[in-house]
Amino acid sequence: MPVVQWVVQVGYSVETRDGEIGTVKEIFQGPPRSLFVAAEPYMVVIDRGQPDLYIPFAEIVDVSEIKRAVYLKRWAREIPALNWTVDPRRPGMRPVPYSPRPRRWEERPDEQGTIPPRPRGETGAWNPTEIAPRREPGRGIRIGDRFKTGDPIPAEGQYMCTVCWARKHSRQFREENSDGRFPPPHHPGALWELEDLRP
């Protein structure tokens, strides 16, 4: 059983370290794996054209209530070896083949493992795409927008390094840089992603 009691809701998106793999359809308590391991919660993750995935909560590293997203510690390429296509309630079931989908070119990481920001239009605004979340009410920014070193901090909130997922609040940035601009992230080529707009 994981030490952290994650709060996951049906409908949350689920992301591996290299991209989204589907949405949560169901949450259930799995059977005990042995005399010494208690039952643990699982989530059923669905995606069109892919087999259902039965993922234990022990694989979760973070949950964002604002973005309604669950973050896993694994890469998508590891899923076939983990047998996540087998329902733990039916142990005799054979694994269903799973092959991760190649991501679109604009979502593919560069040589440093970072994903570039969404392209801007001629007006300087973000182009609306299916991966761009909605604009926050009354603000010119969206959760998920990314900023580079030296950009002005657009709003009070929590920002995340796009490589190691280290999080910092805008208050911490202002303590480090009195000019109100983003400091360099932890890794070369990384960006700061807006994750949470709560003060």
PyMOL CGO cylinders between C-alpha atoms (Angstrom):
from pymol import cmd
from pymol.cgo import CYLINDER

trace = [
    CYLINDER, 0.00, 0.00, 0.00, 1.48, 3.40, -0.92, 0.3, 1, 1, 1, 1, 1, 1,
    CYLINDER, 1.48, 3.40, -0.92, 2.38, 5.68, 1.98, 0.3, 1, 1, 1, 1, 1, 1,
    CYLINDER, 2.38, 5.68, 1.98, 0.61, 8.64, 0.34, 0.3, 1, 1, 1, 1, 1, 1,
    CYLINDER, 0.61, 8.64, 0.34, -3.16, 8.25, 0.09, 0.3, 1, 1, 1, 1, 1, 1,
    CYLINDER, -3.16, 8.25, 0.09, -3.71, 9.64, -3.41, 0.3, 1, 1, 1, 1, 1, 1,
    CYLINDER, -3.71, 9.64, -3.41, -7.11, 11.13, -4.20, 0.3, 1, 1, 1, 1, 1, 1,
    CYLINDER, -7.11, 11.13, -4.20, -7.92, 10.11, -7.78, 0.3, 1, 1, 1, 1, 1, 1,
    CYLINDER, -7.92, 10.11, -7.78, -11.29, 10.71, -9.44, 0.3, 1, 1, 1, 1, 1, 1,
    CYLINDER, -11.29, 10.71, -9.44, -12.91, 9.04, -12.43, 0.3, 1, 1, 1, 1, 1, 1,
    CYLINDER, -12.91, 9.04, -12.43, -12.25, 11.18, -15.51, 0.3, 1, 1, 1, 1, 1, 1,
    CYLINDER, -12.25, 11.18, -15.51, -8.74, 12.30, -14.53, 0.3, 1, 1, 1, 1, 1, 1,
    CYLINDER, -8.74, 12.30, -14.53, -6.15, 12.03, -17.31, 0.3, 1, 1, 1, 1, 1, 1,
    CYLINDER, -6.15, 12.03, -17.31, -3.19, 9.71, -16.68, 0.3, 1, 1, 1, 1, 1, 1,
    CYLINDER, -3.19, 9.71, -16.68, 0.34, 10.57, -17.82, 0.3, 1, 1, 1, 1, 1, 1,
    CYLINDER, 0.34, 10.57, -17.82, 3.53, 8.53, -17.91, 0.3, 1, 1, 1, 1, 1, 1,
    CYLINDER, 3.53, 8.53, -17.91, 6.90, 10.30, -17.93, 0.3, 1, 1, 1, 1, 1, 1,
    CYLINDER, 6.90, 10.30, -17.93, 6.63, 10.78, -21.68, 0.3, 1, 1, 1, 1, 1, 1,
    CYLINDER, 6.63, 10.78, -21.68, 2.97, 11.57, -22.30, 0.3, 1, 1, 1, 1, 1, 1,
    CYLINDER, 2.97, 11.57, -22.30, -0.71, 10.92, -21.70, 0.3, 1, 1, 1, 1, 1, 1,
    CYLINDER, -0.71, 10.92, -21.70, -1.95, 7.32, -21.92, 0.3, 1, 1, 1, 1, 1, 1,
    CYLINDER, -1.95, 7.32, -21.92, -5.69, 7.73, -21.22, 0.3, 1, 1, 1, 1, 1, 1,
    CYLINDER, -5.69, 7.73, -21.22, -8.31, 8.60, -18.62, 0.3, 1, 1, 1, 1, 1, 1,
    CYLINDER, -8.31, 8.60, -18.62, -9.45, 6.95, -15.40, 0.3, 1, 1, 1, 1, 1, 1,
    CYLINDER, -9.45, 6.95, -15.40, -12.62, 4.91, -15.95, 0.3, 1, 1, 1, 1, 1, 1,
    CYLINDER, -12.62, 4.91, -15.95, -12.86, 3.00, -12.65, 0.3, 1, 1, 1, 1, 1, 1,
    CYLINDER, -12.86, 3.00, -12.65, -11.14, 2.65, -9.26, 0.3, 1, 1, 1, 1, 1, 1,
    CYLINDER, -11.14, 2.65, -9.26, -11.23, -0.62, -7.32, 0.3, 1, 1, 1, 1, 1, 1,
    CYLINDER, -11.23, -0.62, -7.32, -9.52, -2.40, -4.45, 0.3, 1, 1, 1, 1, 1, 1,
    CYLINDER, -9.52, -2.40, -4.45, -7.26, -5.15, -5.80, 0.3, 1, 1, 1, 1, 1, 1,
    CYLINDER, -7.26, -5.15, -5.80, -6.83, -8.54, -4.14, 0.3, 1, 1, 1, 1, 1, 1,
    CYLINDER, -6.83, -8.54, -4.14, -3.95, -9.19, -1.68, 0.3, 1, 1, 1, 1, 1, 1,
    CYLINDER, -3.95, -9.19, -1.68, -0.81, -10.16, -3.61, 0.3, 1, 1, 1, 1, 1, 1,
    CYLINDER, -0.81, -10.16, -3.61, 0.57, -12.33, -0.77, 0.3, 1, 1, 1, 1, 1, 1,
    CYLINDER, 0.57, -12.33, -0.77, 0.23, -12.96, 2.96, 0.3, 1, 1, 1, 1, 1, 1,
    CYLINDER, 0.23, -12.96, 2.96, 2.51, -10.02, 3.66, 0.3, 1, 1, 1, 1, 1, 1,
    CYLINDER, 2.51, -10.02, 3.66, 1.18, -7.49, 1.13, 0.3, 1, 1, 1, 1, 1, 1,
    CYLINDER, 1.18, -7.49, 1.13, -2.21, -5.96, 1.78, 0.3, 1, 1, 1, 1, 1, 1,
    CYLINDER, -2.21, -5.96, 1.78, -4.72, -5.24, -0.94, 0.3, 1, 1, 1, 1, 1, 1,
    CYLINDER, -4.72, -5.24, -0.94, -4.01, -2.05, -2.86, 0.3, 1, 1, 1, 1, 1, 1,
    CYLINDER, -4.01, -2.05, -2.86, -6.19, 0.26, -4.94, 0.3, 1, 1, 1, 1, 1, 1,
    CYLINDER, -6.19, 0.26, -4.94, -6.06, 0.12, -8.73, 0.3, 1, 1, 1, 1, 1, 1,
    CYLINDER, -6.06, 0.12, -8.73, -7.36, 2.43, -11.44, 0.3, 1, 1, 1, 1, 1, 1,
    CYLINDER, -7.36, 2.43, -11.44, -8.64, 1.30, -14.82, 0.3, 1, 1, 1, 1, 1, 1,
    CYLINDER, -8.64, 1.30, -14.82, -7.27, 3.58, -17.56, 0.3, 1, 1, 1, 1, 1, 1,
    CYLINDER, -7.27, 3.58, -17.56, -8.93, 3.62, -20.96, 0.3, 1, 1, 1, 1, 1, 1,
    CYLINDER, -8.93, 3.62, -20.96, -7.88, 5.09, -24.29, 0.3, 1, 1, 1, 1, 1, 1,
    CYLINDER, -7.88, 5.09, -24.29, -9.51, 4.69, -27.70, 0.3, 1, 1, 1, 1, 1, 1,
    CYLINDER, -9.51, 4.69, -27.70, -7.92, 1.88, -29.69, 0.3, 1, 1, 1, 1, 1, 1,
    CYLINDER, -7.92, 1.88, -29.69, -5.85, 0.59, -26.76, 0.3, 1, 1, 1, 1, 1, 1,
    CYLINDER, -5.85, 0.59, -26.76, -6.53, -2.21, -24.24, 0.3, 1, 1, 1, 1, 1, 1,
    CYLINDER, -6.53, -2.21, -24.24, -7.66, -1.23, -20.75, 0.3, 1, 1, 1, 1, 1, 1,
    CYLINDER, -7.66, -1.23, -20.75, -4.80, -0.72, -18.29, 0.3, 1, 1, 1, 1, 1, 1,
    CYLINDER, -4.80, -0.72, -18.29, -5.03, -1.80, -14.63, 0.3, 1, 1, 1, 1, 1, 1,
    CYLINDER, -5.03, -1.80, -14.63, -2.55, 0.43, -12.81, 0.3, 1, 1, 1, 1, 1, 1,
    CYLINDER, -2.55, 0.43, -12.81, -1.79, 0.15, -9.07, 0.3, 1, 1, 1, 1, 1, 1,
    CYLINDER, -1.79, 0.15, -9.07, -1.78, 3.37, -7.06, 0.3, 1, 1, 1, 1, 1, 1,
    CYLINDER, -1.78, 3.37, -7.06, 1.79, 2.49, -5.98, 0.3, 1, 1, 1, 1, 1, 1,
    CYLINDER, 1.79, 2.49, -5.98, 2.90, 3.69, -9.46, 0.3, 1, 1, 1, 1, 1, 1,
    CYLINDER, 2.90, 3.69, -9.46, 1.61, 7.24, -8.84, 0.3, 1, 1, 1, 1, 1, 1,
    CYLINDER, 1.61, 7.24, -8.84, 4.12, 10.00, -8.12, 0.3, 1, 1, 1, 1, 1, 1,
    CYLINDER, 4.12, 10.00, -8.12, 1.73, 12.98, -8.09, 0.3, 1, 1, 1, 1, 1, 1,
    CYLINDER, 1.73, 12.98, -8.09, -1.89, 14.02, -8.62, 0.3, 1, 1, 1, 1, 1, 1,
    CYLINDER, -1.89, 14.02, -8.62, -2.96, 17.51, -9.74, 0.3, 1, 1, 1, 1, 1, 1,
    CYLINDER, -2.96, 17.51, -9.74, -6.51, 18.41, -8.75, 0.3, 1, 1, 1, 1, 1, 1,
    CYLINDER, -6.51, 18.41, -8.75, -6.33, 21.61, -10.81, 0.3, 1, 1, 1, 1, 1, 1,
    CYLINDER, -6.33, 21.61, -10.81, -5.25, 19.87, -14.03, 0.3, 1, 1, 1, 1, 1, 1,
    CYLINDER, -5.25, 19.87, -14.03, -7.27, 16.73, -13.12, 0.3, 1, 1, 1, 1, 1, 1,
    CYLINDER, -7.27, 16.73, -13.12, -4.21, 14.64, -13.94, 0.3, 1, 1, 1, 1, 1, 1,
    CYLINDER, -4.21, 14.64, -13.94, -2.43, 11.62, -12.45, 0.3, 1, 1, 1, 1, 1, 1,
    CYLINDER, -2.43, 11.62, -12.45, 1.33, 11.36, -13.00, 0.3, 1, 1, 1, 1, 1, 1,
    CYLINDER, 1.33, 11.36, -13.00, 3.08, 7.97, -13.06, 0.3, 1, 1, 1, 1, 1, 1,
    CYLINDER, 3.08, 7.97, -13.06, 6.75, 7.15, -12.43, 0.3, 1, 1, 1, 1, 1, 1,
    CYLINDER, 6.75, 7.15, -12.43, 7.04, 4.88, -15.49, 0.3, 1, 1, 1, 1, 1, 1,
    CYLINDER, 7.04, 4.88, -15.49, 7.64, 5.44, -19.20, 0.3, 1, 1, 1, 1, 1, 1,
    CYLINDER, 7.64, 5.44, -19.20, 4.97, 4.30, -21.69, 0.3, 1, 1, 1, 1, 1, 1,
    CYLINDER, 4.97, 4.30, -21.69, 7.45, 1.83, -23.20, 0.3, 1, 1, 1, 1, 1, 1,
    CYLINDER, 7.45, 1.83, -23.20, 7.58, -0.03, -19.84, 0.3, 1, 1, 1, 1, 1, 1,
    CYLINDER, 7.58, -0.03, -19.84, 3.85, -0.86, -19.84, 0.3, 1, 1, 1, 1, 1, 1,
    CYLINDER, 3.85, -0.86, -19.84, 4.06, -4.21, -21.73, 0.3, 1, 1, 1, 1, 1, 1,
    CYLINDER, 4.06, -4.21, -21.73, 6.65, -5.58, -19.26, 0.3, 1, 1, 1, 1, 1, 1,
    CYLINDER, 6.65, -5.58, -19.26, 4.53, -4.51, -16.26, 0.3, 1, 1, 1, 1, 1, 1,
    CYLINDER, 4.53, -4.51, -16.26, 1.48, -6.56, -17.41, 0.3, 1, 1, 1, 1, 1, 1,
    CYLINDER, 1.48, -6.56, -17.41, -0.88, -3.65, -16.77, 0.3, 1, 1, 1, 1, 1, 1,
    CYLINDER, -0.88, -3.65, -16.77, -3.26, -5.11, -19.36, 0.3, 1, 1, 1, 1, 1, 1,
    CYLINDER, -3.26, -5.11, -19.36, -4.10, -7.97, -16.94, 0.3, 1, 1, 1, 1, 1, 1,
    CYLINDER, -4.10, -7.97, -16.94, -7.02, -7.43, -14.56, 0.3, 1, 1, 1, 1, 1, 1,
    CYLINDER, -7.02, -7.43, -14.56, -5.72, -8.36, -11.07, 0.3, 1, 1, 1, 1, 1, 1,
    CYLINDER, -5.72, -8.36, -11.07, -9.22, -9.59, -10.19, 0.3, 1, 1, 1, 1, 1, 1,
    CYLINDER, -9.22, -9.59, -10.19, -8.81, -12.26, -12.90, 0.3, 1, 1, 1, 1, 1, 1,
    CYLINDER, -8.81, -12.26, -12.90, -5.29, -13.65, -12.35, 0.3, 1, 1, 1, 1, 1, 1,
    CYLINDER, -5.29, -13.65, -12.35, -5.61, -16.37, -15.01, 0.3, 1, 1, 1, 1, 1, 1,
    CYLINDER, -5.61, -16.37, -15.01, -6.13, -13.81, -17.77, 0.3, 1, 1, 1, 1, 1, 1,
    CYLINDER, -6.13, -13.81, -17.77, -3.43, -13.58, -20.46, 0.3, 1, 1, 1, 1, 1, 1,
    CYLINDER, -3.43, -13.58, -20.46, -1.81, -10.17, -21.11, 0.3, 1, 1, 1, 1, 1, 1,
    CYLINDER, -1.81, -10.17, -21.11, -3.21, -8.23, -24.06, 0.3, 1, 1, 1, 1, 1, 1,
    CYLINDER, -3.21, -8.23, -24.06, -0.50, -6.78, -26.36, 0.3, 1, 1, 1, 1, 1, 1,
    CYLINDER, -0.50, -6.78, -26.36, 0.05, -3.07, -25.78, 0.3, 1, 1, 1, 1, 1, 1,
    CYLINDER, 0.05, -3.07, -25.78, 2.10, -0.82, -28.02, 0.3, 1, 1, 1, 1, 1, 1,
    CYLINDER, 2.10, -0.82, -28.02, 2.54, 2.85, -27.05, 0.3, 1, 1, 1, 1, 1, 1,
    CYLINDER, 2.54, 2.85, -27.05, 1.41, 5.29, -29.70, 0.3, 1, 1, 1, 1, 1, 1,
    CYLINDER, 1.41, 5.29, -29.70, 4.06, 7.56, -31.21, 0.3, 1, 1, 1, 1, 1, 1,
    CYLINDER, 4.06, 7.56, -31.21, 3.38, 11.11, -30.14, 0.3, 1, 1, 1, 1, 1, 1,
    CYLINDER, 3.38, 11.11, -30.14, 2.80, 13.93, -32.59, 0.3, 1, 1, 1, 1, 1, 1,
    CYLINDER, 2.80, 13.93, -32.59, 5.96, 15.79, -33.61, 0.3, 1, 1, 1, 1, 1, 1,
    CYLINDER, 5.96, 15.79, -33.61, 5.08, 18.87, -31.56, 0.3, 1, 1, 1, 1, 1, 1,
    CYLINDER, 5.08, 18.87, -31.56, 4.89, 16.73, -28.41, 0.3, 1, 1, 1, 1, 1, 1,
    CYLINDER, 4.89, 16.73, -28.41, 8.16, 14.87, -28.92, 0.3, 1, 1, 1, 1, 1, 1,
    CYLINDER, 8.16, 14.87, -28.92, 10.98, 15.83, -26.55, 0.3, 1, 1, 1, 1, 1, 1,
    CYLINDER, 10.98, 15.83, -26.55, 14.24, 17.26, -27.85, 0.3, 1, 1, 1, 1, 1, 1,
    CYLINDER, 14.24, 17.26, -27.85, 17.69, 15.81, -27.13, 0.3, 1, 1, 1, 1, 1, 1,
    CYLINDER, 17.69, 15.81, -27.13, 17.55, 17.10, -23.52, 0.3, 1, 1, 1, 1, 1, 1,
    CYLINDER, 17.55, 17.10, -23.52, 14.21, 15.40, -22.92, 0.3, 1, 1, 1, 1, 1, 1,
    CYLINDER, 14.21, 15.40, -22.92, 12.17, 18.61, -22.83, 0.3, 1, 1, 1, 1, 1, 1,
    CYLINDER, 12.17, 18.61, -22.83, 9.01, 19.26, -24.79, 0.3, 1, 1, 1, 1, 1, 1,
    CYLINDER, 9.01, 19.26, -24.79, 8.94, 22.62, -26.58, 0.3, 1, 1, 1, 1, 1, 1,
    CYLINDER, 8.94, 22.62, -26.58, 6.17, 25.10, -25.75, 0.3, 1, 1, 1, 1, 1, 1,
    CYLINDER, 6.17, 25.10, -25.75, 3.10, 25.29, -27.94, 0.3, 1, 1, 1, 1, 1, 1,
    CYLINDER, 3.10, 25.29, -27.94, 3.63, 27.47, -31.02, 0.3, 1, 1, 1, 1, 1, 1,
    CYLINDER, 3.63, 27.47, -31.02, 2.46, 31.08, -30.84, 0.3, 1, 1, 1, 1, 1, 1,
    CYLINDER, 2.46, 31.08, -30.84, 0.24, 32.59, -33.50, 0.3, 1, 1, 1, 1, 1, 1,
    CYLINDER, 0.24, 32.59, -33.50, 0.89, 35.84, -35.36, 0.3, 1, 1, 1, 1, 1, 1,
    CYLINDER, 0.89, 35.84, -35.36, -0.78, 37.80, -32.56, 0.3, 1, 1, 1, 1, 1, 1,
    CYLINDER, -0.78, 37.80, -32.56, 1.57, 36.27, -29.97, 0.3, 1, 1, 1, 1, 1, 1,
    CYLINDER, 1.57, 36.27, -29.97, -1.23, 34.20, -28.42, 0.3, 1, 1, 1, 1, 1, 1,
    CYLINDER, -1.23, 34.20, -28.42, -1.03, 30.44, -28.07, 0.3, 1, 1, 1, 1, 1, 1,
    CYLINDER, -1.03, 30.44, -28.07, -2.58, 28.52, -30.94, 0.3, 1, 1, 1, 1, 1, 1,
    CYLINDER, -2.58, 28.52, -30.94, -5.59, 26.53, -29.72, 0.3, 1, 1, 1, 1, 1, 1,
    CYLINDER, -5.59, 26.53, -29.72, -4.83, 22.83, -30.16, 0.3, 1, 1, 1, 1, 1, 1,
    CYLINDER, -4.83, 22.83, -30.16, -6.33, 19.73, -28.67, 0.3, 1, 1, 1, 1, 1, 1,
    CYLINDER, -6.33, 19.73, -28.67, -3.49, 19.52, -26.13, 0.3, 1, 1, 1, 1, 1, 1,
    CYLINDER, -3.49, 19.52, -26.13, -3.87, 23.14, -25.02, 0.3, 1, 1, 1, 1, 1, 1,
    CYLINDER, -3.87, 23.14, -25.02, -6.06, 23.50, -21.93, 0.3, 1, 1, 1, 1, 1, 1,
    CYLINDER, -6.06, 23.50, -21.93, -8.65, 26.25, -21.72, 0.3, 1, 1, 1, 1, 1, 1,
    CYLINDER, -8.65, 26.25, -21.72, -7.66, 29.78, -20.83, 0.3, 1, 1, 1, 1, 1, 1,
    CYLINDER, -7.66, 29.78, -20.83, -8.13, 30.55, -17.13, 0.3, 1, 1, 1, 1, 1, 1,
    CYLINDER, -8.13, 30.55, -17.13, -11.14, 32.83, -16.46, 0.3, 1, 1, 1, 1, 1, 1,
    CYLINDER, -11.14, 32.83, -16.46, -10.09, 36.48, -16.40, 0.3, 1, 1, 1, 1, 1, 1,
    CYLINDER, -10.09, 36.48, -16.40, -6.45, 35.67, -17.24, 0.3, 1, 1, 1, 1, 1, 1,
    CYLINDER, -6.45, 35.67, -17.24, -4.42, 35.61, -20.43, 0.3, 1, 1, 1, 1, 1, 1,
    CYLINDER, -4.42, 35.61, -20.43, -2.67, 32.37, -19.51, 0.3, 1, 1, 1, 1, 1, 1,
    CYLINDER, -2.67, 32.37, -19.51, -3.51, 28.67, -19.27, 0.3, 1, 1, 1, 1, 1, 1,
    CYLINDER, -3.51, 28.67, -19.27, -2.51, 25.93, -16.87, 0.3, 1, 1, 1, 1, 1, 1,
    CYLINDER, -2.51, 25.93, -16.87, 0.24, 24.12, -18.79, 0.3, 1, 1, 1, 1, 1, 1,
    CYLINDER, 0.24, 24.12, -18.79, 1.75, 27.22, -20.42, 0.3, 1, 1, 1, 1, 1, 1,
    CYLINDER, 1.75, 27.22, -20.42, 5.55, 27.18, -20.37, 0.3, 1, 1, 1, 1, 1, 1,
    CYLINDER, 5.55, 27.18, -20.37, 8.05, 29.98, -19.80, 0.3, 1, 1, 1, 1, 1, 1,
    CYLINDER, 8.05, 29.98, -19.80, 11.79, 30.30, -20.30, 0.3, 1, 1, 1, 1, 1, 1,
    CYLINDER, 11.79, 30.30, -20.30, 14.50, 31.93, -18.20, 0.3, 1, 1, 1, 1, 1, 1,
    CYLINDER, 14.50, 31.93, -18.20, 14.10, 35.72, -18.12, 0.3, 1, 1, 1, 1, 1, 1,
    CYLINDER, 14.10, 35.72, -18.12, 10.39, 35.76, -19.00, 0.3, 1, 1, 1, 1, 1, 1,
    CYLINDER, 10.39, 35.76, -19.00, 8.30, 37.92, -16.64, 0.3, 1, 1, 1, 1, 1, 1,
    CYLINDER, 8.30, 37.92, -16.64, 6.30, 35.87, -14.12, 0.3, 1, 1, 1, 1, 1, 1,
    CYLINDER, 6.30, 35.87, -14.12, 2.71, 36.25, -15.45, 0.3, 1, 1, 1, 1, 1, 1,
    CYLINDER, 2.71, 36.25, -15.45, 0.71, 35.22, -12.36, 0.3, 1, 1, 1, 1, 1, 1,
    CYLINDER, 0.71, 35.22, -12.36, 0.99, 34.07, -8.77, 0.3, 1, 1, 1, 1, 1, 1,
    CYLINDER, 0.99, 34.07, -8.77, 0.99, 30.29, -8.65, 0.3, 1, 1, 1, 1, 1, 1,
    CYLINDER, 0.99, 30.29, -8.65, 3.07, 27.13, -8.72, 0.3, 1, 1, 1, 1, 1, 1,
    CYLINDER, 3.07, 27.13, -8.72, 5.48, 26.36, -11.56, 0.3, 1, 1, 1, 1, 1, 1,
    CYLINDER, 5.48, 26.36, -11.56, 7.21, 23.08, -12.43, 0.3, 1, 1, 1, 1, 1, 1,
    CYLINDER, 7.21, 23.08, -12.43, 10.54, 22.26, -14.14, 0.3, 1, 1, 1, 1, 1, 1,
    CYLINDER, 10.54, 22.26, -14.14, 9.70, 20.34, -17.33, 0.3, 1, 1, 1, 1, 1, 1,
    CYLINDER, 9.70, 20.34, -17.33, 12.59, 17.88, -16.86, 0.3, 1, 1, 1, 1, 1, 1,
    CYLINDER, 12.59, 17.88, -16.86, 12.66, 16.86, -13.19, 0.3, 1, 1, 1, 1, 1, 1,
    CYLINDER, 12.66, 16.86, -13.19, 9.18, 18.11, -12.14, 0.3, 1, 1, 1, 1, 1, 1,
    CYLINDER, 9.18, 18.11, -12.14, 10.65, 20.14, -9.27, 0.3, 1, 1, 1, 1, 1, 1,
    CYLINDER, 10.65, 20.14, -9.27, 8.06, 22.68, -8.15, 0.3, 1, 1, 1, 1, 1, 1,
    CYLINDER, 8.06, 22.68, -8.15, 8.45, 26.27, -7.00, 0.3, 1, 1, 1, 1, 1, 1,
    CYLINDER, 8.45, 26.27, -7.00, 5.94, 28.97, -6.14, 0.3, 1, 1, 1, 1, 1, 1,
    CYLINDER, 5.94, 28.97, -6.14, 6.17, 32.40, -7.73, 0.3, 1, 1, 1, 1, 1, 1,
    CYLINDER, 6.17, 32.40, -7.73, 6.90, 33.82, -4.24, 0.3, 1, 1, 1, 1, 1, 1,
    CYLINDER, 6.90, 33.82, -4.24, 10.12, 31.78, -4.18, 0.3, 1, 1, 1, 1, 1, 1,
    CYLINDER, 10.12, 31.78, -4.18, 11.06, 33.10, -7.64, 0.3, 1, 1, 1, 1, 1, 1,
    CYLINDER, 11.06, 33.10, -7.64, 10.54, 36.69, -6.47, 0.3, 1, 1, 1, 1, 1, 1,
    CYLINDER, 10.54, 36.69, -6.47, 12.74, 36.06, -3.42, 0.3, 1, 1, 1, 1, 1, 1,
    CYLINDER, 12.74, 36.06, -3.42, 15.52, 34.86, -5.74, 0.3, 1, 1, 1, 1, 1, 1,
    CYLINDER, 15.52, 34.86, -5.74, 14.93, 37.45, -8.50, 0.3, 1, 1, 1, 1, 1, 1,
    CYLINDER, 14.93, 37.45, -8.50, 13.58, 40.80, -7.32, 0.3, 1, 1, 1, 1, 1, 1,
    CYLINDER, 13.58, 40.80, -7.32, 12.96, 41.83, -10.95, 0.3, 1, 1, 1, 1, 1, 1,
    CYLINDER, 12.96, 41.83, -10.95, 10.01, 39.39, -11.13, 0.3, 1, 1, 1, 1, 1, 1,
    CYLINDER, 10.01, 39.39, -11.13, 11.46, 37.17, -13.86, 0.3, 1, 1, 1, 1, 1, 1,
    CYLINDER, 11.46, 37.17, -13.86, 11.98, 33.41, -14.07, 0.3, 1, 1, 1, 1, 1, 1,
    CYLINDER, 11.98, 33.41, -14.07, 15.40, 32.15, -12.91, 0.3, 1, 1, 1, 1, 1, 1,
    CYLINDER, 15.40, 32.15, -12.91, 17.18, 29.37, -14.81, 0.3, 1, 1, 1, 1, 1, 1,
    CYLINDER, 17.18, 29.37, -14.81, 15.51, 25.97, -14.25, 0.3, 1, 1, 1, 1, 1, 1,
    CYLINDER, 15.51, 25.97, -14.25, 17.35, 22.99, -12.78, 0.3, 1, 1, 1, 1, 1, 1,
    CYLINDER, 17.35, 22.99, -12.78, 18.39, 21.55, -16.16, 0.3, 1, 1, 1, 1, 1, 1,
    CYLINDER, 18.39, 21.55, -16.16, 19.80, 23.07, -19.38, 0.3, 1, 1, 1, 1, 1, 1,
    CYLINDER, 19.80, 23.07, -19.38, 17.04, 23.70, -21.88, 0.3, 1, 1, 1, 1, 1, 1,
    CYLINDER, 17.04, 23.70, -21.88, 14.23, 23.08, -19.37, 0.3, 1, 1, 1, 1, 1, 1,
    CYLINDER, 14.23, 23.08, -19.37, 11.25, 25.39, -19.07, 0.3, 1, 1, 1, 1, 1, 1,
    CYLINDER, 11.25, 25.39, -19.07, 8.96, 26.43, -16.21, 0.3, 1, 1, 1, 1, 1, 1,
    CYLINDER, 8.96, 26.43, -16.21, 5.40, 25.12, -16.64, 0.3, 1, 1, 1, 1, 1, 1,
    CYLINDER, 5.40, 25.12, -16.64, 2.43, 26.76, -14.90, 0.3, 1, 1, 1, 1, 1, 1,
    CYLINDER, 2.43, 26.76, -14.90, 0.85, 24.00, -12.84, 0.3, 1, 1, 1, 1, 1, 1,
    CYLINDER, 0.85, 24.00, -12.84, -1.39, 25.63, -10.25, 0.3, 1, 1, 1, 1, 1, 1,
    CYLINDER, -1.39, 25.63, -10.25, -2.89, 29.11, -9.90, 0.3, 1, 1, 1, 1, 1, 1,
    CYLINDER, -2.89, 29.11, -9.90, -3.73, 28.89, -6.21, 0.3, 1, 1, 1, 1, 1, 1,
    CYLINDER, -3.73, 28.89, -6.21, -1.93, 31.64, -4.22, 0.3, 1, 1, 1, 1, 1, 1,
]
cmd.load_cgo(trace, "trace")
